[in-house]
Amino acid sequence: MITESKKRDVALIVDDSPETLRLLTDALDGAGMTVMVALDGAAAMRIVDQITPDIVLLDAVMPGLDGFETCRRLKRDAGLDHVPIIFMTGLAETEHIVRGLEAGGVDYVTKPIAVEEMLARIRVHLANARLTQSARAALDVSGRYLLAVNAEGKIMWATPQAQKLLSDALSSGSEDDVVLPDPVPLWLDQARKGKAGSKATIMTALPGNDQLRLQFMGRLGTNEFLLRLAKDSGTETPAEFSSELGLTTREGEVLSWLAKGKTNRDIAQILGLSPRTIDKHLEQIYSKLGVENRTAAAAIAVNAKHRKS
């Protein structure tokens, strides 16, 4: 059975069968979960507008909005992209199983429902979802704002802060998949085919918001690519500036922004690094420049810049 925790997990059951609803409601309630019920896809959409479930048990075949389309619509909501959806149906043919997984489901069980098996599957998927969310949140805390897209630029998932930056920068109808605008797909095609021979190829500005940039990090799967999102520095520190002061390129970037009056947290967000990493860079900068504080380091940077101009 599912172990009780301080927070009761919320399950949404979407099914037009009273027998299935009664069976699963009793089982999940007995396992310490809070249960919500919807008789069709439209009702499920109304419920998730008010509360986000931890898991969804979804009948594939329902009148009106069927389970497959309901799943697709649920997954279009960025707030639900991490919520596992388990399909329930009497359709056991491979084509239906594939259709459910392609719609965004994580599992597929056939009716009649074996309660103990269903509870075991729920336990596994809840644990996996928590691990995924914790990992993405940890990436945010470390200053790594990441997202995954397919070859067409459709966003598959994003860490919480990356999602916030994107939602502020992009506008998309609630019924549409969120796709990064042109020319991002073309840039992505060049980067994923190994044409990243220059920084301009592996990094690009987000169209419509030149304060944000995307960096190609690599391939995650057959049609899933990892990108990093960061505030654009606007101007780059010349390599000569860094070498003149005996700094690495990254240290030169940090010093350049310090000289512009940016805080450590500002610099971290601009460069897509963690504040702790910025602190370590500054320690190295102070040591190499022979100074003890940011004011003295900034003064050296300003003088070096004036000599170049």
TORPADREN-105551 format. One line per field, with one value per residue (C-alpha): residue number from 1; chain; x, y, z. Coordinates in Angstrom, 1 decimal, decimal comma. Each point is the difference from the previous one (the first is absolute). Layout:
num	NUM; ...
cadena	A; ...
c1	X; ...
c2	Y; ...
c3	Z; ...
This chain:
num	1; 2; 3; 4; 5; 6; 7; 8; 9; 10; 11; 12; 13; 14; 15; 16; 17; 18; 19; 20; 21; 22; 23; 24; 25; 26; 27; 28; 29; 30; 31; 32; 33; 34; 35; 36; 37; 38; 39; 40; 41; 42; 43; 44; 45; 46; 47; 48; 49; 50; 51; 52; 53; 54; 55; 56; 57; 58; 59; 60; 61; 62; 63; 64; 65; 66; 67; 68; 69; 70; 71; 72; 73; 74; 75; 76; 77; 78; 79; 80; 81; 82; 83; 84; 85; 86; 87; 88; 89; 90; 91; 92; 93; 94; 95; 96; 97; 98; 99; 100; 101; 102; 103; 104; 105; 106; 107; 108; 109; 110; 111; 112; 113; 114; 115; 116; 117; 118; 119; 120; 121; 122; 123; 124; 125; 126; 127; 128; 129; 130; 131; 132; 133; 134; 135; 136; 137; 138; 139; 140; 141; 142; 143; 144; 145; 146; 147; 148; 149; 150; 151; 152; 153; 154; 155; 156; 157; 158; 159; 160; 161; 162; 163; 164; 165; 166; 167; 168; 169; 170; 171; 172; 173; 174; 175; 176; 177; 178; 179; 180; 181; 182; 183; 184; 185; 186; 187; 188; 189; 190; 191; 192; 193; 194; 195; 196; 197; 198; 199; 200; 201; 202; 203; 204; 205; 206; 207; 208; 209; 210; 211; 212; 213; 214; 215; 216; 217; 218; 219; 220; 221; 222; 223; 224; 225; 226; 227; 228; 229; 230; 231; 232; 233; 234; 235; 236; 237; 238; 239; 240; 241; 242; 243; 244; 245; 246; 247; 248; 249; 250; 251; 252; 253; 254; 255; 256; 257; 258; 259; 260; 261; 262; 263; 264; 265; 266; 267; 268; 269; 270; 271; 272; 273; 274; 275; 276; 277; 278; 279; 280; 281; 282; 283; 284; 285; 286; 287; 288; 289; 290; 291; 292; 293; 294; 295; 296; 297; 298; 299; 300; 301; 302; 303; 304; 305; 306; 307; 308; 309
cadena	A; A; A; A; A; A; A; A; A; A; A; A; A; A; A; A; A; A; A; A; A; A; A; A; A; A; A; A; A; A; A; A; A; A; A; A; A; A; A; A; A; A; A; A; A; A; A; A; A; A; A; A; A; A; A; A; A; A; A; A; A; A; A; A; A; A; A; A; A; A; A; A; A; A; A; A; A; A; A; A; A; A; A; A; A; A; A; A; A; A; A; A; A; A; A; A; A; A; A; A; A; A; A; A; A; A; A; A; A; A; A; A; A; A; A; A; A; A; A; A; A; A; A; A; A; A; A; A; A; A; A; A; A; A; A; A; A; A; A; A; A; A; A; A; A; A; A; A; A; A; A; A; A; A; A; A; A; A; A; A; A; A; A; A; A; A; A; A; A; A; A; A; A; A; A; A; A; A; A; A; A; A; A; A; A; A; A; A; A; A; A; A; A; A; A; A; A; A; A; A; A; A; A; A; A; A; A; A; A; A; A; A; A; A; A; A; A; A; A; A; A; A; A; A; A; A; A; A; A; A; A; A; A; A; A; A; A; A; A; A; A; A; A; A; A; A; A; A; A; A; A; A; A; A; A; A; A; A; A; A; A; A; A; A; A; A; A; A; A; A; A; A; A; A; A; A; A; A; A; A; A; A; A; A; A; A; A; A; A; A; A; A; A; A; A; A; A; A; A; A; A; A; A; A; A; A; A; A; A
c1	0,0; 1,0; 1,8; -1,6; 1,9; -0,6; -1,4; -2,8; 0,5; -2,9; -1,2; -2,4; -2,1; -1,6; -2,4; -3,7; -0,4; -1,6; 1,4; 3,6; -0,4; -1,3; 2,7; 2,9; -1,4; -0,2; 3,4; 1,8; -1,8; 1,0; 3,6; 0,0; -0,6; -2,4; -2,2; -1,7; -2,4; -0,9; -2,5; 1,4; 3,0; -1,7; -0,7; 3,6; 1,2; -2,2; 1,4; 3,6; -0,7; -0,6; 2,4; 3,0; -0,1; 3,1; -1,2; -2,8; -1,7; -1,7; -2,4; 1,0; -3,5; -2,6; -2,9; 0,8; 3,6; 1,8; 2,9; 2,7; -1,1; -0,5; 3,6; 1,3; -1,8; 1,1; 3,7; -0,3; -0,3; 3,5; -1,1; -1,0; 2,9; 1,5; -3,3; 0,1; -3,1; -0,9; -2,5; -2,7; -1,8; -1,3; 1,9; 3,2; 1,1; 3,5; -1,3; -2,1; 2,8; 2,4; -2,7; -0,3; 3,7; 0,4; -2,8; 2,1; -0,9; 2,6; -1,7; -2,9; -2,1; -2,9; -3,4; -1,1; 2,3; 2,2; 0,0; 3,3; 1,8; -1,5; 1,1; 3,5; 0,2; -1,3; 2,7; 2,8; -1,2; -0,5; 3,5; 1,4; -1,9; 1,3; 3,6; -0,4; -1,4; 2,7; 2,7; -1,5; -0,4; 3,6; 1,2; -1,8; 1,6; 3,4; -0,8; -0,5; -3,3; -0,6; -2,6; -0,4; -1,5; -0,6; 1,4; -2,9; 0,7; -3,0; 0,8; -0,2; 0,9; 1,7; 1,4; -2,2; 2,0; 0,6; -3,8; -0,5; 2,5; -1,6; -3,6; 1,0; 1,7; -2,4; -3,8; -1,8; -3,7; -1,1; -1,1; 3,4; 3,2; 2,7; 2,6; 3,0; -0,4; 2,0; 2,9; 0,6; -0,9; 2,5; 2,7; -0,8; 0,3; 3,5; 1,1; -1,3; 1,6; 3,4; 0,4; 0,9; 3,3; -0,4; -1,6; -2,6; -1,1; -0,4; -1,6; -2,8; -2,2; -3,7; -2,0; -2,1; 2,2; 3,6; 0,6; -0,2; 2,2; -0,2; 3,1; 0,0; 1,1; -0,4; -2,4; -2,1; -1,8; -1,0; -2,0; 0,7; 2,7; 1,3; 0,3; 1,1; -1,7; 1,8; -0,2; 2,2; 3,0; -0,5; 3,7; 2,8; 3,3; 2,8; 2,5; 2,8; -1,6; 0,1; 3,5; 1,4; -1,1; 1,0; -3,6; -1,9; -2,8; -2,6; 1,7; 0,3; -3,8; -0,7; 2,4; -1,6; -3,4; 1,3; 1,5; -3,5; -1,4; -1,7; -0,6; 1,3; -3,6; -0,4; 3,2; -1,0; -3,3; 1,6; 2,7; -2,3; 2,1; -0,7; 0,8; 2,4; 2,0; 0,1; 1,4; 2,8; 0,8; 0,3; 2,4; 2,2; -0,3; 0,9; 3,0; 1,3; -0,5; 1,5; -3,0; -2,3; -3,4; -2,3; 0,4; 3,8; -0,6; -2,5; 2,4; 2,6; -2,5; -1,1; 3,6; 0,8; -3,1; 1,1; 3,4; -1,6; -2,3
c2	0,0; 3,6; 1,4; 2,9; 3,2; 3,4; 1,3; -2,1; -0,6; 1,1; -2,4; 1,0; -2,9; 0,7; -2,8; -0,2; -3,4; 0,2; -3,5; 1,1; 3,3; -1,8; -2,6; 2,4; 2,6; -2,5; -1,4; 3,4; 1,4; -3,0; 0,5; 3,5; 2,1; 2,8; -1,0; 2,3; -1,4; 1,1; -1,8; 1,3; 1,9; 3,4; -0,4; -1,0; 3,2; 2,1; -1,7; 0,5; 3,7; 0,1; -2,6; -1,8; -3,8; -2,1; -2,7; -0,6; -3,3; 0,4; -2,1; -0,2; -0,4; 2,5; 1,8; 3,5; 0,9; -3,4; -0,8; 0,4; 3,6; 0,7; -1,1; 2,2; 3,0; -0,6; -0,3; 3,4; 1,6; 0,7; -0,4; -3,6; -1,1; -1,9; -1,7; -3,7; -1,2; -3,7; -1,2; -2,5; -1,9; -3,3; 0,7; -2,1; 0,1; 1,4; 2,9; 1,3; -0,4; 1,9; 2,7; 0,5; 0,3; 2,4; 2,2; 0,4; -2,9; -1,7; -3,4; -2,0; -2,5; -2,1; -0,6; -1,6; 1,9; -2,1; 2,3; -1,1; 0,3; 3,4; 1,2; -1,3; 1,9; 3,1; -0,2; -0,4; 2,9; 2,4; -0,8; 0,6; 3,3; 1,2; -0,8; 1,8; 3,1; 0,0; -0,3; 2,8; 2,2; -0,7; 1,1; 3,3; 0,5; -0,6; 2,6; -2,5; 1,0; -2,9; -1,1; -2,8; 0,4; -2,2; 0,6; 2,3; 2,2; -1,2; 0,2; -3,5; 1,2; 2,8; 0,5; 2,3; 3,2; -0,6; -0,5; 3,4; 1,8; -1,6; 0,8; 3,6; 0,1; -2,0; 0,2; -3,1; -0,9; -2,5; -2,5; 0,1; -1,8; 2,4; 0,2; 2,2; 2,5; 0,3; 0,0; -2,2; -3,3; 0,8; 0,8; -3,2; -2,0; 1,4; -0,6; -3,6; -1,0; 0,9; 3,3; 1,8; 1,2; 3,4; 1,5; 1,7; -3,5; -1,6; 3,1; 2,2; 2,8; -0,8; 1,7; 2,9; 0,2; 0,9; -0,2; -3,7; -2,5; -3,7; -2,3; -3,5; -2,5; -3,3; -2,8; -1,8; -2,4; -0,8; 3,2; 1,9; 2,6; 1,8; 3,8; 2,5; 3,3; 3,0; 3,8; 1,3; 1,9; 2,4; 0,7; -2,5; 0,6; 0,0; -2,8; 2,6; 1,5; -3,3; -0,9; 3,4; -0,4; -3,7; -1,2; -2,8; 1,0; -0,8; 2,0; 2,9; -0,2; 0,0; 3,0; 1,9; -0,3; 0,8; 3,2; 0,9; -0,1; -3,4; -2,0; -3,6; -1,2; 2,2; -1,4; -3,5; 0,4; 1,8; -2,7; -2,9; -1,0; -0,5; 2,8; -2,4; -0,4; 3,8; 0,2; -2,4; 1,9; 3,2; -1,6; -1,0; 3,5; 1,8; -2,3; 0,5; 3,8; 0,3; 1,7; -0,7; 1,2; 0,6; 3,7; -0,3; -2,7; 2,1; 3,0; -2,2; -1,2; 3,6; 1,1; -3,0; 0,9; 3,6; -1,1; -2,1; 2,8
c3	0,0; -0,4; 3,0; 1,7; 0,2; 1,6; -3,3; -1,5; -3,7; -2,2; -2,7; -2,7; -1,4; -3,4; -1,0; -1,0; 1,7; 3,4; 0,9; -0,8; 1,8; 3,1; 0,0; -0,5; 2,4; 2,8; -0,7; -0,2; 3,0; 1,9; -1,1; 1,5; -3,1; -0,7; -2,9; -2,6; -2,6; -3,5; -2,3; -3,2; -1,5; 0,1; 3,8; 0,5; -1,7; 2,3; 3,1; -0,9; -0,5; 3,7; 1,5; -1,3; 0,7; 0,7; -2,3; -2,6; -0,7; -3,4; -1,9; -3,6; -1,5; 1,2; -1,8; -1,2; 0,8; 0,0; 2,3; -2,7; -0,8; 3,7; 0,7; -2,8; 1,3; 3,6; -1,2; -1,8; 3,4; 1,2; 3,6; -0,8; -2,1; 3,0; 1,1; -0,9; -1,9; 0,0; -2,7; 0,9; -2,7; -1,3; -3,2; 0,2; -3,6; -0,6; -2,1; 2,9; 2,5; -2,3; -0,6; 3,8; 0,5; -2,9; 1,5; 3,1; 2,2; 2,1; 0,4; -1,4; 2,0; -1,3; 1,6; 2,2; 2,3; 2,4; 3,0; 1,6; -3,4; -0,6; 3,5; -0,7; -3,3; 1,6; 2,7; -2,6; -2,2; 2,9; 1,2; -3,5; -0,4; 3,3; -0,9; -3,3; 1,6; 2,7; -2,7; -2,0; 3,0; 1,0; -3,4; 0,4; 3,4; -1,5; -2,7; -2,8; -1,7; -2,4; -2,4; -2,5; -3,5; -3,0; -3,5; -0,8; 3,0; 2,1; 3,7; 1,6; 3,6; 1,8; 3,5; 2,1; -0,4; -3,7; -0,4; 1,7; -2,2; -3,1; 1,1; 0,5; -3,4; -2,1; -0,5; -1,0; -0,2; 2,6; -2,7; -1,8; 0,6; 1,1; -2,9; 0,0; -2,9; -3,2; -0,6; 3,0; -1,7; -2,8; 2,6; 1,8; -3,1; -0,7; 3,6; 0,3; -3,3; 1,5; -1,9; 3,3; -1,2; 1,7; 3,0; -2,2; -1,2; 3,4; 1,5; -1,2; 1,3; 0,7; -2,7; 1,3; 3,1; -0,5; 3,8; -0,2; -1,7; -0,8; 0,2; -1,6; 2,6; -1,9; -0,9; 2,6; -2,2; -3,6; -0,2; 3,2; 0,4; 3,1; 0,0; 2,6; 0,5; 1,4; 0,0; -2,9; 1,0; -2,9; -0,4; 0,3; 1,7; -2,6; 0,4; 0,1; 3,1; 1,8; -1,1; 0,9; 3,6; 0,2; 0,2; -1,6; -2,5; 2,6; 2,7; -2,5; -0,5; 3,7; 0,5; -2,9; 1,6; 3,5; -1,5; -1,3; 3,6; -0,3; 3,2; 0,3; -0,5; -3,1; -1,5; 0,8; -1,9; -2,9; -0,5; 0,9; 3,0; 3,7; 2,5; 1,7; -3,3; -0,4; 3,6; -0,9; -3,2; 2,0; 2,4; -2,9; -1,5; 3,3; 0,4; -3,6; 0,1; 3,5; 1,5; 2,9; -1,1; -2,9; 0,0; -0,7; -2,6; -1,8; 0,0; -1,7; -2,6; -0,8; -0,4; -2,3; -2,1; -0,4; -1,1; -2,8; -1,1
